[in-house]
Structures are given as structure tokens and as C-alpha cells.
Amino acid sequence: MTAVQLPELRPGRLPRRVPVRRLRQILCLLPLLLVTVVAVQHRSVLAAGLAHLRTAEWPWLLAAAGATCLTWVAASCTRQGAVVERLPRRRLLATQFAAGAANHLLPTGLGASAVNLRFMTVCGLPLARSSAALGLYLLAESIGRVALLGALLIAFPDALRLGTLVPETAFGPLLAGALVVLVIAVAVLALVRRLRSALVSFLRTALGEARSVHTRPARALALWGGSFAFPALQASVLVLTGRALGLDIPPAHMAVAYLAATVAVALVPTPGGIGSVEAALVVALVAAGGPAAVATAVVLAFRVITVWLPLVPGALTLAALVRLKVI
């Protein structure tokens, strides 16, 4: 046998640490690069939205900007309510701001979920419990959004002309498609044992986390209060933007239009819903009785306030959190 002499490694200079450091530096620059790419791709929409903002009434726009800032507070409350342990408040709020930017750079929900999952694991929560808390948050937020939509539709049944949103002939194919997806999902779970075992294990962890959270009134209040406050604040931003641009639709009807549109595009895998949300909101506002031209202007201005203006500072915050190893 021939002996092979391995190269000596100097103390304190481990080669494996260099790629990690470089990777973190790349991750710090990646959000800004993605923001630039997204802004260039949608520059016409951004320019049109900024042009409409120049003709708007600024007091209403300032109120809309304030409501947008409160959405990050509501998201922080919901995230804290999903776990028993106390999370660091300032870092939690900064993470929600950064997660908003990440959510507009990756397919809907993936960016924010990845940022928050990393944040919780850095805070010391095991990956299984962090994933369970993430699932609980998504479930609570979905329930809050759908419940608000149902309550408003009961209170204002004429808020939307559903026939203009979805033709009657489309209900059959939509229902058939949903059943096909359900059958495929059940078949995959039945045939793939590992996937079924992983799902059962996750559900057990999630149910245990949900029980623990709901034994503490403060956590339950934060979870469900934030879950209802978040979509309500988002809807109020659209209402305030509509007021600023003179959209002649009752506020409750605009709120219904927003909730219906966002529920409808929830399964569309586009970064932050860019493109799909705008189209759905315009259709929903027209279905609520608004002129198409004004509805388009309101939607573009609304997306500038909620997406484009916070995008650069959110990306900078995300890069800073990565550099500081908060996420």
C-alpha cells in the first residue's frame, strides 16, 4: 500500500468556512438584484401607478401608507401568536418587513415563509415546530380572510355581481378541476408511504403546537386578532386609495372586491401575485360598480403603495438581516 500525505491545514483557516461566508455575501446582494429585475420587467406598471399618484388627494394617500405600515404589525402579532415562546419583538417586526419584500420576489407565500421559517429556527425553535407554526399562521390567515369575505357578503349581498367575475359556464370546469386535484392528492398520499408518514408526523406536531398556543389567551388573541386585522388593513388601503382617486364605490363594496380578488388569486403561483392580483382587482372593482378606467388607476396606485414603494427598503432590510445572521 502507498501512503498518501494529506495537506496540512493551518489553525483558524478552514476552507469549508470560506464558501459559507461568500454565500452569505451573495445572499445579501441577491434581494437588491431581484428587485432590480422585477422593477425592470414591470416598469410600465410602476410608471403608470406613480403617474396616477400625482393626481390623487394626498391626505387619503398618507392614511393608506399608514395602514400599509400597520399590516406589518398585524403580521408580527400573528407570527408571535403561532408559537408559545416569546420572539424578539424588534427583530420579529423587521423580519415581517423583509418577508414582505421576499414575498414579492418569489412565488406567492414562498418568500415570506422561507424568511420566517429561517427566523424561527435561528431563534431556537426546532425545524418541526417552526414548520408547524408556519402552517398554523397560514391556516389562521386564510380563515381570517375568508371569514371576513363571508361576513361582508352576508352584510352586503349586492356588493359584487358574481356573474361578471365568473361566467356560469365556468363553474362546471372549475368544480371538475378541483375534484381532479383532490383525487390526485388522495391517490398520491395513499400510494407513497413516506409522504403519508411525513404528513401524519407534521399534522401531529401542528396539532400539538395549536393546542399549546390556545392554552395561552394572549397567544390565541395575537394569532386570531392579527389574522383578521391583516386582511382588514389591506382592504382599508384599497378603500383609502380609491377615495384618493375619486372611485365612486361604497367602502364596504371595495373591501369585498379586494377580499374576493385576493382569495381568487391565492393559488396563482406568481411572485407576490404581481400581474394576477392587478387583473383580479380591476375585474372585482368593475364588478362592484366602478368605471374600468378609474378602477385600473386605483389598482395601479394601490400596488405602488403596498408593493413597489416598500420593495427597496424591504430588500435592504432583508440583506441586513442576512448579514447580521438574524435569518
Disulfide bonds with the S-S distance in Angstrom:
none
